[in-house]
Structure formats: structure tokens, C-alpha cells
Amino acid sequence: MIGLDAARPACHCFLKDAVTPVEHHPLTMPEDKPPRLYQRVRPPSPQAARAQIIVSPKLPVIACRLVDYSPGGACLEIFPMVPVPDRFELLHGNVKKKSRVVWRRGIRIGVAF
């Protein structure tokens, strides 16, 4: 009877030819994505990143953090996560913008103005 070790090759060189490495650069974008319409800007300081979500005049405002923004929209971070409607007003500094949620991922939401 032949043992299992005798049936296998001494080295695992046979795997080297079977697997071809794929070079992947984490910062490259797939070529099928269109370029961004607007350049995103990050707030310069934590104080500048403070924002508020106004759902209705009778409800309390929801505090949030502005991760980045552009003329077309923004990425907001809400912690602790509370239910946010699909449409609301975003108050950042002295600017109030009507906003619509376009994506949600964990504590972050993306809005379009």
C-alpha cells in the first residue's frame, strides 16, 4: 500500500503554473464608470463638518457630520443611526439645501441637492 505522501509530488510546484497572479491596484477605478461630474471637497475641520438634518419644523433636528460635499450632493455620517426620510433639508453653516437620499451604507448616506 502506498501512503498518501508518496502519491503527492515533493514540492507544490504544480500550483505555480495553475494560478496566475492578478495585479490589482486599490485606487484604480473600473474603466466602465464615467468620470465624476463634480469634484468632492472635504470640510477643513471637525467644526466645519457639523451639519443638521431638518425633517419637519415640528420634529427635532438630527445632528450629522459632513464627510464630503460637491455642488451636486454630499456624503453624510449619522451616528447614532436614526431613521432618516428620503427627503429633507440639510443645514450646513448658514446654507439650507433641499436634499434627497440616493444611497445608504451603514451610518453613511449619500444625498443629492
Backbone torsions as a table, in degrees:
resi	resn	phi	psi	omega
1	MET	NA	134.3	-179.2
2	ILE	-94.2	132.1	178.3
3	GLY	-72.3	162.2	-179.1
4	LEU	-63.0	-33.8	-178.9
5	ASP	-67.3	-31.4	-179.8
6	ALA	-72.7	-27.9	-178.5
7	ALA	-77.9	-23.4	-178.9
8	ARG	-88.8	149.5	173.6
9	PRO	-66.8	155.4	-176.9
10	ALA	-64.9	-33.9	178.4
11	CYS	-120.9	167.4	-179.3
12	HIS	-98.0	36.6	-178.8
13	CYS	-66.1	-24.2	-179.3
14	PHE	-64.8	-23.7	178.1
15	LEU	-76.1	-27.4	-177.5
16	LYS	-60.2	-41.8	-179.2
17	ASP	-79.0	-23.9	-176.9
18	ALA	-78.7	-26.9	-176.2
19	VAL	-113.3	124.7	176.2
20	THR	-106.7	128.2	-178.4
21	PRO	-68.3	144.3	176.9
22	VAL	-109.5	122.0	178.2
23	GLU	-80.7	129.4	-178.1
24	HIS	-134.3	127.0	176.6
25	HIS	-107.5	120.4	-173.6
26	PRO	-64.3	-20.3	-177.3
27	LEU	-93.0	-6.3	179.0
28	THR	-82.0	145.4	179.1
29	MET	-102.8	148.4	175.4
30	PRO	-58.4	146.0	-174.8
31	GLU	-72.9	-13.7	-179.1
32	ASP	-83.2	-6.4	178.4
33	LYS	-85.1	135.0	177.4
34	PRO	-73.5	155.4	177.9
35	PRO	-66.7	155.7	-179.8
36	ARG	-66.0	142.8	177.4
37	LEU	-70.5	-42.1	-176.9
38	TYR	-125.1	147.5	175.2
39	GLN	-78.9	133.6	179.1
40	ARG	-81.4	147.5	179.5
41	VAL	-126.3	135.9	175.2
42	ARG	-96.5	140.8	176.7
43	PRO	-60.8	142.3	-175.2
44	PRO	-70.7	-22.1	-177.9
45	SER	-147.0	162.7	177.3
46	PRO	-59.6	-33.1	178.9
47	GLN	-68.2	-36.6	179.6
48	ALA	-73.2	-18.5	-178.5
49	ALA	-84.7	-6.1	-179.6
50	ARG	-70.3	135.7	178.0
51	ALA	-147.2	168.6	179.6
52	GLN	-135.7	143.0	175.8
53	ILE	-102.8	123.1	178.8
54	ILE	-106.4	110.1	-178.3
55	VAL	-85.6	-44.8	-179.9
56	SER	-158.7	156.0	-179.2
57	PRO	-62.1	-25.4	-176.3
58	LYS	-90.9	-14.8	-179.6
59	LEU	-97.8	152.3	177.5
60	PRO	-67.3	151.9	179.2
61	VAL	-72.8	156.8	178.0
62	ILE	-107.9	120.5	178.7
63	ALA	-75.5	140.7	178.1
64	CYS	-148.9	171.5	179.0
65	ARG	-117.2	133.6	178.0
66	LEU	-84.1	112.1	-179.2
67	VAL	-77.8	-51.4	173.6
68	ASP	-156.8	164.4	-178.4
69	TYR	-150.5	162.7	176.1
70	SER	-148.2	174.3	177.9
71	PRO	-61.5	-21.6	-177.4
72	GLY	-97.8	-11.3	-177.6
73	GLY	173.8	-169.0	-177.3
74	ALA	-156.4	162.6	172.4
75	CYS	-111.7	125.6	-178.0
76	LEU	-116.2	147.9	175.8
77	GLU	-117.8	123.9	-177.7
78	ILE	-118.1	115.9	179.4
79	PHE	-142.2	125.0	0.5
80	PRO	-70.2	151.1	-176.9
81	MET	-68.3	124.4	176.8
82	VAL	-125.2	156.2	179.0
83	PRO	-62.8	130.6	179.4
84	VAL	-121.6	130.0	179.0
85	PRO	-69.2	168.0	-178.5
86	ASP	-70.9	-23.9	179.1
87	ARG	-130.5	136.7	-179.6
88	PHE	-163.2	178.7	174.0
89	GLU	-107.5	135.2	179.1
90	LEU	-105.4	124.6	178.4
91	LEU	-106.8	116.5	178.6
92	HIS	-131.1	111.5	-173.6
93	GLY	67.2	-124.7	177.4
94	ASN	-102.6	8.3	-175.6
95	VAL	-103.3	129.0	177.4
96	LYS	-115.5	124.0	-177.9
97	LYS	-124.7	136.6	173.2
98	LYS	-72.6	129.0	-172.5
99	SER	-127.7	152.5	178.3
100	ARG	-132.1	130.4	-179.6
101	VAL	-72.2	129.3	178.4
102	VAL	-112.8	-22.0	173.9
103	TRP	-155.4	157.7	178.5
104	ARG	-138.1	129.8	175.8
105	ARG	-143.9	102.6	179.7
106	GLY	63.4	-124.6	-178.9
107	ILE	-88.6	1.8	-179.4
108	ARG	-107.1	143.8	173.6
109	ILE	-133.0	148.8	175.6
110	GLY	-107.7	133.5	-179.1
111	VAL	-124.5	150.3	173.7
112	ALA	-110.5	143.0	179.2
113	PHE	-92.8	NA	NA
